[in-house]
Amino acid sequence: MRLILDKLSITLIVLSIFLQFPGNTFCQEHKANDTLSRNHPIWNSKAVRIISVPIILFSGSAGIWGVREDVRTLRNRYLPNFRYHYDDYLQYAPVVAVLGLHASGVKGKNKIGRA
């Protein structure tokens, strides 16, 4: 259990550091003539902004992937009668929400086929 908490806390600390300092983490001070953004326009691109959060979340997931069996063992130790099956159907909640909102007249950003 101590190992689970150590790995989880390290992962959360690293993620919080990346989320708190998304901009100029390599600069010591911000200058008016910031050459980092002029020389490297890729950091200001839309693609980097779109992909940065999923990369952080996937790397955090990969960081704690090895302790998933320990988490399951811990859960079974303290909740031996864990037999709730609502989470099997909860995965369809976003689809139901999109279809329900579309049926009630709320227009989304994308067409229903893309959503």
TILUM-765404 format. One record per residue (C-alpha): x, y, z; residue number from 1. Coordinates in steps of 0.25 Angstrom, whole numbers, plus 5000, padded with zeros to 4 digits. Each point is the difference from the previous one (the first is absolute). Layout:
BEGIN
+------+------+------+-----+
:   c1 :   c2 :   c3 :   i :
+------+------+------+-----+
:    X :    Y :    Z : NUM :
...
+------+------+------+-----+
This chain:
BEGIN
+------+------+------+-----+
:   c1 :   c2 :   c3 :   i :
+------+------+------+-----+
: 5000 : 5000 : 5000 :   1 :
: 5011 : 5009 : 5003 :   2 :
: 5006 : 4998 : 4986 :   3 :
: 4987 : 5003 : 4994 :   4 :
: 4999 : 5014 : 5007 :   5 :
: 5015 : 5003 : 4997 :   6 :
: 4998 : 4998 : 4985 :   7 :
: 4987 : 5007 : 5000 :   8 :
: 5005 : 5012 : 5007 :   9 :
: 5012 : 5001 : 4992 :  10 :
: 4991 : 5000 : 4987 :  11 :
: 4991 : 5010 : 5006 :  12 :
: 5011 : 5009 : 5004 :  13 :
: 5006 : 4999 : 4986 :  14 :
: 4987 : 5003 : 4993 :  15 :
: 4997 : 5012 : 5009 :  16 :
: 5014 : 5006 : 4996 :  17 :
: 4997 : 4999 : 4986 :  18 :
: 4986 : 5005 : 5001 :  19 :
: 5005 : 5012 : 5008 :  20 :
: 5011 : 5005 : 4991 :  21 :
: 4995 : 4997 : 4986 :  22 :
: 5007 : 5012 : 4994 :  23 :
: 5014 : 5005 : 5001 :  24 :
: 5005 : 4989 : 5009 :  25 :
: 5014 : 5001 : 4994 :  26 :
: 5002 : 5015 : 5001 :  27 :
: 5004 : 5007 : 5013 :  28 :
: 4993 : 5013 : 4997 :  29 :
: 4990 : 5005 : 4990 :  30 :
: 5006 : 5010 : 4991 :  31 :
: 4992 : 5009 : 4989 :  32 :
: 5009 : 4994 : 4989 :  33 :
: 4997 : 4985 : 5003 :  34 :
: 5008 : 4993 : 4990 :  35 :
: 4995 : 4986 : 5004 :  36 :
: 4986 : 5003 : 4994 :  37 :
: 5006 : 5006 : 4987 :  38 :
: 5010 : 4989 : 4998 :  39 :
: 4991 : 4988 : 5003 :  40 :
: 4986 : 5003 : 4995 :  41 :
: 4996 : 4986 : 5003 :  42 :
: 4998 : 5002 : 5015 :  43 :
: 4990 : 5011 : 4996 :  44 :
: 4993 : 4991 : 4990 :  45 :
: 4985 : 4995 : 5002 :  46 :
: 5005 : 4985 : 4998 :  47 :
: 5009 : 5001 : 5013 :  48 :
: 4989 : 5007 : 5008 :  49 :
: 4990 : 4989 : 4996 :  50 :
: 5010 : 4988 : 5002 :  51 :
: 5006 : 5005 : 5013 :  52 :
: 4989 : 4996 : 5010 :  53 :
: 4998 : 4986 : 4994 :  54 :
: 5015 : 4997 : 5000 :  55 :
: 5001 : 5004 : 5015 :  56 :
: 4988 : 4991 : 5004 :  57 :
: 5005 : 4988 : 4992 :  58 :
: 5014 : 5002 : 5006 :  59 :
: 4994 : 5000 : 5014 :  60 :
: 4992 : 4988 : 4996 :  61 :
: 5012 : 4993 : 4995 :  62 :
: 5008 : 5004 : 5013 :  63 :
: 4990 : 4993 : 5009 :  64 :
: 4997 : 4988 : 4990 :  65 :
: 5009 : 4990 : 5008 :  66 :
: 4992 : 5002 : 5013 :  67 :
: 4986 : 4997 : 4995 :  68 :
: 5000 : 4986 : 5006 :  69 :
: 5004 : 5006 : 5013 :  70 :
: 4989 : 5010 : 5000 :  71 :
: 4990 : 4988 : 4996 :  72 :
: 5006 : 4992 : 5012 :  73 :
: 4998 : 5012 : 5009 :  74 :
: 4986 : 5002 : 4996 :  75 :
: 4996 : 4985 : 5002 :  76 :
: 5006 : 5000 : 5014 :  77 :
: 4992 : 5012 : 5005 :  78 :
: 4987 : 4997 : 4991 :  79 :
: 4999 : 4985 : 4999 :  80 :
: 4986 : 5001 : 4995 :  81 :
: 5003 : 5009 : 4988 :  82 :
: 4989 : 4996 : 4990 :  83 :
: 4995 : 5013 : 4994 :  84 :
: 4997 : 4999 : 4986 :  85 :
: 4995 : 5014 : 4997 :  86 :
: 5014 : 5004 : 4995 :  87 :
: 4999 : 4990 : 4989 :  88 :
: 4989 : 5008 : 4994 :  89 :
: 5005 : 5014 : 5004 :  90 :
: 5010 : 5000 : 4988 :  91 :
: 4988 : 5002 : 4991 :  92 :
: 4996 : 5013 : 5008 :  93 :
: 5007 : 5010 : 4990 :  94 :
: 4992 : 4994 : 4988 :  95 :
: 4987 : 5000 : 5007 :  96 :
: 5003 : 5015 : 5004 :  97 :
: 5003 : 5004 : 4986 :  98 :
: 4988 : 4993 : 4994 :  99 :
: 4991 : 5005 : 5011 : 100 :
: 5005 : 5015 : 4998 : 101 :
: 4999 : 4998 : 4985 : 102 :
: 4986 : 4995 : 5001 : 103 :
: 4996 : 5012 : 5010 : 104 :
: 5004 : 5010 : 4989 : 105 :
: 5014 : 5004 : 5006 : 106 :
: 5010 : 5001 : 4988 : 107 :
: 5014 : 4996 : 5002 : 108 :
: 5013 : 5004 : 4994 : 109 :
: 5000 : 4988 : 4991 : 110 :
: 4990 : 4992 : 4992 : 111 :
: 4993 : 4988 : 5007 : 112 :
: 5008 : 4990 : 4992 : 113 :
: 5014 : 5006 : 5004 : 114 :
: 4995 : 5002 : 5014 : 115 :
+------+------+------+-----+
